[in-house]
Amino acid sequence: MKALSHMRIPNDDSWLALALDSDKDKVPQLHAISARLRVRYPQYDRIIQRYTVRPANSIFKNGDDFGPEKELLNHFYNSAPANLGAELSRRRNNNDLSECPYCGYPEKPNTLDHFIPESDWPEFSIYPDNLVPQCIYCARIKSKRYYSDDERRCFFIHPFYSALLEGTRFVIQLSLRRIEPDTVTVIGDPTFTVPPDTSEENRRRIKLHIDSLRIAERIREYCWQEHNNLKNFIEKGNQTHNPVNVDGYCRAQRDSALVAVGMAERINEPDYPHWASAYYVALIRNTAVMDYYKSLVVAPPATSIAPVARATANVPL
């Protein structure tokens, strides 16, 4: 997980300006509400900072119903004009991230999340600070949720506004489990660490974020998938008589993961900032699990050496 304070530009209406400067046929309607949006944008910081308070209804909501502004603003996000679309694409695809800032999933995030859901607060549909790079798995789980009535606080931590997630690290313990007489699997059990000076209030916020995104459950699934990937890789090597060097493969994966998070020289840390680094460090440290994978490797069959045929020259009659 990662803090993204460098992406935050308070009260930035530049994306609104790009939409207004386009030739889309709905620009006049957007001009008509642009002053209201520019008044609303500076209130965003206060909403995020007051995470224990449910935000007031959208300025475009009348009782239980939304006015036409919601559809209009969603249109400019979903069918963005070229210049605005380029900014959205840059944040979605060219964000220089190697893991999801919300959960630590060890791949480049490939979607954008409206931190304050545009379904309930459409005024923030194209507000830059409300659009956060996110993996597709977090997007599906977070969806339109924002405020927990049970916890009386926002479900999630905004990585533009807080470094709490970056200070949260992963530890994975691996163990072998026999699930059938002839089938063994590897179970990953994740735990989370925070800096020792983290307050109880912030610990509560972090735990709600982790639980709301089902991160522990998803890490277990990730470990199971990595287990199957390695088993399949070993099996393919056996079938092609090209046995896998389990030690070499796992160390290469570990080193790649550590390079991705800037920890190439810090292999012996107690915890790690994303799942792959935590998983492969745990795997290499677990002798029993490594020995299990090595036991799956089949040496290629020995080949006999055929005698070398010698050419004979014709002799004269």
N, C-alpha and C positions, 0 to 999 in steps of 0.2 A: 504494500500500500504506500501511497506517496502523496506528499504535500505538493500542491500546485499553485502556490502563492504567486509565482511569476506570471501566471495566466490571468490574474485578476486585475481589472482596470475599473475602479469604482466609477459609477455614474456614466459609463461609456455608452453614448448613443450613436456610435459610428455605424453599427449594423443597421439601425433604423434609418440613418442617413443614406446608406447604400440602397435600401429598399425604396426610399422616397425618390432616389435619383434614377430609378429604373423606368422602363417604358411599359411596365405591366399595366393592364387595363384597370386594375383596382387601386392604382396609386392615389387617385383623388380621394377615395374613401380612407386610405391610410393617412393622407395629409389631414383629413378632418379630425382624426383622433391623436395626431402626433403630439400636440401640446399636452394632452392628458398623459400620454406615455412618458414624456420628458419630466413631468411632475412626479410620476409614479416611480421611475427608476431609482432616484436617490433613497427611496424608502426600502429598497431591497436589502441593504446592509443591515438595517434595523431588524427586519424579519429574520434574517439568518442568525444574528447575534442573540435575539430573544427566542432561542430554540425551545424554551419551556412554555411558550405562549402560542396557541393556535392562531395562525394569521387570520385577519379579517377577510371577509368575502372579497372576491375580485371586484374591481371598480366597474367591471362590465357585467356584473351579475345583478339582475333585478328580481329580488325574492328568490325563488327556486330556479329561475330561468336566466339564461345568458342572452345578451343582445347579439346582433349580427357581428359585433367586433371580434368575438371569439373565432368564428369561422374565417373572418378576414385575416386575422393574425396567424392562424394556423395555416392558411393558404400561403402566406409569405414565408413561412418556415418550410412547409412540405414541398412547395413549388417555388423555391427561392429564385429571384432574378440572378443573372450571371455573377455579378460582383459579390452579392451576399452569399450565393451558393459557393463561390470560391473560398470565402472565409469559413463557412461551415465545413467544407471539405478539408480545409487545412487543419482545422481543429480536430476533426474526426480521424483523418488519415495521416497527417504529418505532425504528430504531437510529440515525437521523440521519446515516447514512453515504451518501456519493455514489459510493463505489467499493468493490470487494472488498478487505478488509484483507489478504488472502493474496496477491493477484496484481495489484491495481490495475486490474482490469476496470472501465471507467467507467460502471457502473450500480449502483443500490442492490442490495446482496446480498439474496437472497430465500430463503435457507435457513439452517439451523443445522448446524454441524459439531461432532461429538464429537471434540475434538482428540485425546484418548486414546480410541481406538475402543471403543464400548460392546460391540461384538461380542466383544472379548477382555477388557475390564475393565468389566463391567456395573455395578460399584459406583459408577461415575461417570456413569451414565446421566442423572441429574437433578441433578448437581452444577453449580451456576451457572458456576464458572470453567472448566468443561470444554466449555461450549457457546458457540461462536464464530460470529457472522454470517459467511456465506460465499456466494459466487456459485454458481450451479448447476453451472458448468463446473469449478470447483475441487472441488466436492463429488464429481463423477463421477470425477475423476482421483485425488484423495486417498483417497477411499473408506475402506477399513479399514486402510490402511497407517499404520505409526507408526515402526518402528525399522529402519534399514538395517544389515544384517550386514556388507555390503561397506565402508560408510563408518564403521561402528561409532559411529553417532549417530542421533538422531531425524532423519527426513527433513525435518521442517518446523519453522518458528519460530512460537512461540505469541505472537500480537499482544497478549495481555493482559500478558505477562511480559517482553517485549522491544521496544525501539524500533528494532531493526536494520532492520526492513522499512520503517519510515517514512523512514529516512535513505537508502533505496535509491530512485534515480530513474531515469527512462527518457529515452533519446534515440533518435529514429527518423530514419533516413536513407531518403529516397524516391528511386526511380529508375524510368525508363520501360523497359519490355522488350517487344519485339515477339515474340509467341508464334505468330502466323500472319501471312501476307502482309498481311492487312487487319485484324489484331487487335493492339491494344496494351494492356498492363496496367501497373499501377503496383505496384512491389514495395517493401515496407517492411522495412527491416533494423534491428532493435532492438539497442541496447546498453544496459548498465546501469551506473550510477555509484553509488559509495558515498562517504561523507565520507573525506577523506584520512587521518584518524587511525584508520580502521577496521583492527583487528588482522588478521593473517593467519588466525587461528582464526575470527574472525567473517566474514571474506570467504569462507572455506570453508563456513561454515554458510549464508550467503546464497546462494552458488552452488548448493549442494545443494537448497535450498528452491526456487529458480528452476527448476532442471533437473527436479526431481521433479514440479512442477506444469506443466511444459512451457510456461512463460510465453513464451519467445521464439517458439516455434512458433505459439502462440495469438495473439500480437501480429501476426505475419505474416498470419494468417488474418483478423484484425480489419482490417488495412490493406486487404486484398483486398476485404473486404465493404464498407468505406467507399468504395473506388474504384468498385465496382459500384453502390452507392447513388447516388453523385454522377452517374455516367453515366446511370443510369435517370432521375434527376431532370432532367438536361439534356434527355434524349430526350423526356420527357413535356412539358417546356416547348416543345420544338421542334414537337411534334405539335399542341399547343394554341395555337401562335403566340404564346406568352408566354415569350420567351427568358430564360434564367437569367442573372442577374448573378453570375458565378462568383466574382469578388472579394468581392462583398458577402456571398454565401452562406458562403464559407469563413471570412471574418473574423467573421461572426456565430457560426459554430460554434466557432471558436477562443475568442472572448470568453466564450461560454457555458461552455466547458470550464474556462477559467481562473477564472471566477467560482466554479465548483463546488469548486475546490480552494484558494480564497482567494488567487489570484495575479493578480487583475484588473489590478493596477498593476505587475506584474513580467513583462511580455511577453518581455523580452530575457534571461531566465534561460537558462543553458546546458542545463538538464535539468528534467524535470517529473514530478510525482508520480503521474499516471495516464496511460493510453494515449491518451485523446482529446486531452488538452492537448498531449502530445508529438507526436501525429499532425498536428493542425491547425497547430501552430506550424511543424513541418517542411514541411507542404504549402505554406503561404503563403511560406515562405522559398525554395522551390524554383521558380525562374522557368520552367524547362523543363516541369515537370509542370503548373504553372498554365497555361502557354501551350497545352499539349496539351488541357486541359479547355476552355479558351476556344475552341479550334479546332473543338470539337464543337457549339458553339452556332450555330444557324441563325437568321439574321435573318428576321422575318416578311415575307411577300410584300408588295410595295408595292400599295396599293389606289388605284384611280382615283376621282376625285371626280365623282359624278354631278351633272349640272346640276340646279339647284333649280327645281322646278315652281312656277310662279306661278299663283295663283288668278285667274280672270277673272270679273267680275260680269256678270250679264245686262244687256242694254241694252233700253230700251223700244222697242216696235215703232213 
